Amino acid sequence: MKKVTKNIGIYVIIFGLVLAMVWFYNSDAPKEEKEIKTSTMIHYLQDKKVESINVTETKMTAELNNGKTVYAYVNSAVDLSYIYDSYIMPQVDEGSLKLNSDEPKKESIWISLLPTLIMIGIMVVFFILIMNQSGGGGKAMSFGKSRAKLQKSSDLRKITFKDVAGLKEEKEELEEIVDFLRHPAKYNSLGARIPKGILLVGPPGTGKTYISKATAGEAGVPFFTISGSDFVEMFVGVGASRVRDLFDQAKKNAPCIVFIDEIDAVGRKRGAGLGGGHDEREQTLNQLLVEMDGFGINESVIIIAATNRADILDPALLRPGRFDRQVYVGRPDVKGREAILRVHAKGKPMASEVDLKVVAQTTAGFTGADLANLLNEAALLTARDGKKKIDMEEIQKALIKIGVGTEKKTRVISEKEKYITAYHEGGHAILFEVLSELDPVHSISIIPTGMAGGYTMPLPGEDRMYMTKMMMEQEIISLLGGRAAEELVIKDITTGASNDIERATSMARDMVTKYGMSELLGPIQFGGDNDEVFIGRDWGHARNYGEGVAATIDQEVNRIVTDAYREAKRLLQENMEMLHATAKLLVEKEKVTGDEFRSLFDQKVRNEVLGIANEAEQPTETAENREEN
């Protein structure tokens, strides 16, 4: 508050000085002059209304008795001589008129310098403001200092390994670092060299930053945290200066841990950009490499860095002696997700019906951040609905909102579109259930959600580390189930399957080019990493296969997708009665659970649903009749 008040006071003073200078300038400015005709000037002289006059070769400037100043231009030297001899000199001789010199009035030096001084003052103010923003800490010349935030050990004791769930193996890797920071003499006596740097690699949101804080909290040492982007600046040499300052601070506070988040912002491969190897980012990286080499043995300063793009880091950064160890922090398994959910469920009132194990099963592929967001969204929905405790219904709503989007229950859709969506999602659901390698259906909805007209959500039975060829083929079949159902029942196709077709084509191409699952092409990888995000490295890179192979790849992708579509149509034709029953139930209820859907495989239940529906107009006939009309 004091800093804000001080800044406001400075700005007020500067504004007052500018106003004072402007007033001073205007006070000494010449009086306003009015141009008149030569004849009018002569009349003023005849009537003796002129107090003083200044005469040049072409102009007469007179100050009248009433205080006004006027001037007139003279057409010729003859006219000027006439006026001078006839009117001006006689009155000058009488003493009634004062004749001034034609020398211009000298302007004050401060007045002449005033515009320059104002501009210099404005530039100084803007420079100070810019430096305050870039330098941090409110110091104008501190932009070369490190921006690392220091968290004392007293603040970090609140976060320990007990607070980190779902990362058992990762914590075991870091316990060695904690033990060294607590008992360095044990390792020094044996001549052991503790790793200088540890690189945490994994997808975003898996807990890399959190486990680093827990490591510092467990060891009870200061914790420096900084982002890789904080080193990079537009000014040459600033990044290298910040690196030096960071390591100087770390050595002064040893033992300590330095955490660099998103190190790929400064640690990318050198020579990868268009500007060659002398840009500011590379100079910063060079300084980082030098500083990590400059550590003495067992200096009790541990560097922990995090990235989700280890493939683009410079090899010099990954060699032993710098980042000696890489720890992969992946997505948690079902047990890890359950443990994470229990951590984030603390402090939230949960209904007795909530089974976090079931929630963990339905959230395959979720990171720790995703799970925290899931429970937070569930809490928000619970508060919005006026409930006191979070139940399974609110968690399911939050899961759908995060995974698919917000349900648009108020959106008005036609009966025809409702039937089309019901058959589309019914096609997906039936194939999920009849194909052996796919997960069972958890829920089906024809309510517009997000950008989709509906969804079919499976329930993963277990976490998979890899997929077999049969799994991927069946996955493609299920993706094309909606399109196949439209063609079989509606006798037409829609744009609703665009995303399904895109995913199916991408998976088929990966089978051929990445995983070597084509019998025609064999176990060969075609193409390289297409995820490269910067230009210079692969500029001019040509594909590693010819046009003939490219044509064969396209043929294989087409064959896989075409065969899958044919198989999807065949399976749906065999289960046509089930497809009609599923569509009827979806039109009636709009949202169906997995158990409700699977009950339709019972002939009695299916006949009951179809019998109720047959009392009204058949949906197929309705669609066909509307197409004919």
Residue, then its C-alpha position, 0 to 999 in steps of 0.5 A: m500500500k505504501k509503495v502504491t501511495k509513493n508512486i501516485g505521489i511521484y506521478v502527481i509531482i511530475f504532472g504539477l511540474v509539467l503544468a507549471m512549465v506550460w504556464f510559465y511558457n504561456s506567461d512569457a508568450p507574445k501577445e496576440e496580434k491582429e492583421i489589418k489593412t494598410s488604410t486602417m493603419i493610416h487612419y489609426l495614425q491620423d487619429k493618434k490612436v497608436e502608442s508605439i510602432n515598429v517598421t520593417e521593409t514590408k510590415m508595420t506593427a503597432e501597439l494601440n492605446n487600448g492595449k491591442t497589437v495590430y500589424a499591416y503589410v506594405n505593398s511597396a517601398v514607395d508607400l512605406s516611405y510616404i507613410y513614414d514621412s507623412y504620419i510617423m516621423p511628425q508624431v515621433d518628433e512631437g513625442s506622441l508616438k514611440l518608434n521601436s527598433d526592428e530588432p526582434k525580441k530575444e526569447s528566454i533560454w528556458i523558453s527555448l529549451l522547454p519542449t526539449l526538457i519536457m520530452i526528456g522528462i517523459m522519456v525518463v518516466f517511461f524508462i523507469l516504468i519499463m525497468n520496474q516491470s522487467g526488473g522485478g522488486g521495484k528496482a529500475m536496474s535489477f533486470g539482470k537479477s534472478r527472478a527465482k522465488l525463494q521459499k523458506s524451509s519453514d513454509l515448505r514443511k507443510i508439503t511432504f511426500k505424504d501429501v503426494a499420492g499416486l507417485k510411489e516409484e517417483k518418490e523412491e527416486l527422490e528419497e535418495i536426494v532427501d537423505f543426502l541433503r539431511h546426511p551429507a557426511k554419510y555419502n562424502s565419507l564413501g566418496a559417493r557423488i550425489p547427482k547434480g541434477i534431476l530431470l522430471v519428464g512427463p505430461p502436463g499436470t502429473g505433479k512434477t512441480y508438486i513432488s519437487k516442493a515435497t522433496a524440499g519440504e521433506a529435506g527441510v531446505p530452501f527451495f528456489t523456483i523459476s520458469g525457463s521463460d524467466f531467463v529469456e529477455m529481449f536484452v542481450g546478456v540478461g538471461a546469462s546474468r540471471v543464470r549467474d545470479l540464480f546460482d550465486q543465490a543458491k550457493k549462499n543458501a546451500p543446502c538447497i533445491v533449485f527447481i526450473d519449470e519448463i526448462d525446454a524454453v531455454g534448453r532446446k537444441r542449439g543451432a535449431g533456430l533460423g538465427g544461427g547459434h548466437d541468439e540470446r536463448e543459446q547464450t543463456l543455455n551456454q551459461l546454464l551449462v557452465e554454471m552446472d559444471g562449476f559446482g564442486i563435488n557434493e556442494s549440496v545444491i540440487i537442480i531439479a528441472a521439469t519438462n514434457r518435451a525431453d526430446i528437444l533438449d540439448p544433449a549437453l544438458l542431459r549428460p552425466g555431471r549435469f542432469d545425471r538422472q531422468v525420472y518419468v512422472g507419468r499418468p497415474d494408474v487406477k490405484g494412483r488415481e484413487a489415492i489422488l482422489r482421496v487426497h483432493a476429497k479431503g475438506k469436501p463433504m462427500a455423500s455416503e454413496v460416492d465410491l472413489k474406486v468407481v470414479a478412478q475406473t471411469t477416469a483412465g488417462f486423467t492426470g493429478a491436475d485433471l482429478a483435482n479439477l474433476l472434484n472441484e467442478a463437482a463441488l461447484l455443481t453441487a453448490r449450484d444445485g443447492k445440495k449440501k454434499i457431493d454425490m455420484e450424480e454431480i461427479q458424473k456431471a462434472l466428468i461429462k463436462i470436462g470430457v465432452g462439454t456442457e450439456k445443452k438441455t435447452r437447445v431445441i432440436s427437431e425430431k428427425e435430428k433426435y432420431i438420427t442422433a439416437y441411431h448414431e449413438g446406438g451404433h457406437a454402443i452396440l459395437f462397444e458391447v459386441l466387440s471382445e477387446l473393447d470396454p463396456v458402455h458406461s452411459i449414452s446420451i443424445i443431449p447436445t454436449g459441447m460441440a457433439g450432438g451426443y456421446t457414448m462413454p465407455l467404462p475402462g476395466e483396466d489401465r492399458m500400457y499398450m494396444t494390440k493390433m486387434m484392439m486398434e482394429q476393433e476401435i476403428i470399427s466402433l468409431l465407424g459404428g455411428r456412420a454405419a447405423e445412419e446408412l443402414v437405418i436412415k438410408d442417408i449419411t450426415t456430417g455428425a461422424s466427421n470426428d469419428i472418421e478423423r480419429a479412425t483414419s489417424m489410427a489406421r495411418d499410425m498402424v501402418t506408418k508408426y507401429g508396423m502393423s501392415e502385412l504388406l509393408g512389414p514392421i517398418q516405420f515411415g516418417g519421423d517425429n511430426d510433433e516438432v514445434f520449431i522451424g529450423r531443425d527440420w527445415g528442408h527435411a525430406r520424407n524417408y520413403g518414395e512416391g511408390v511407398a506413399a501410394t502403398i501406405d494410402q492403399e493400406v490405410n484405405r483398406i483398413v478403414t474400408d474393412a472396418y466399415r464393412e464389418a461395422k455394418r455387418l455387426l449392426q445388421e445382425n443386431m438390428e433389433m437391438l439397434h431399434a430398441t436402443a434408439k427408441l429408449l434413447v429418444e424416450k429417456e435422452k440419457v441411458t446408463g450402461d446397465e439400462f443399455r445392457s438390459l436390452f440384450d434380454q429378449k423380454v426387455r427388448n420386446e417390451v421396449l419395442g412394443i411400447a414404441n410400436e404403439a406410436e409411429q415407427p422412427t424408421e418410417t418417420a425418417e423415411n417418410r420425411e425424406e420422401n416428403 
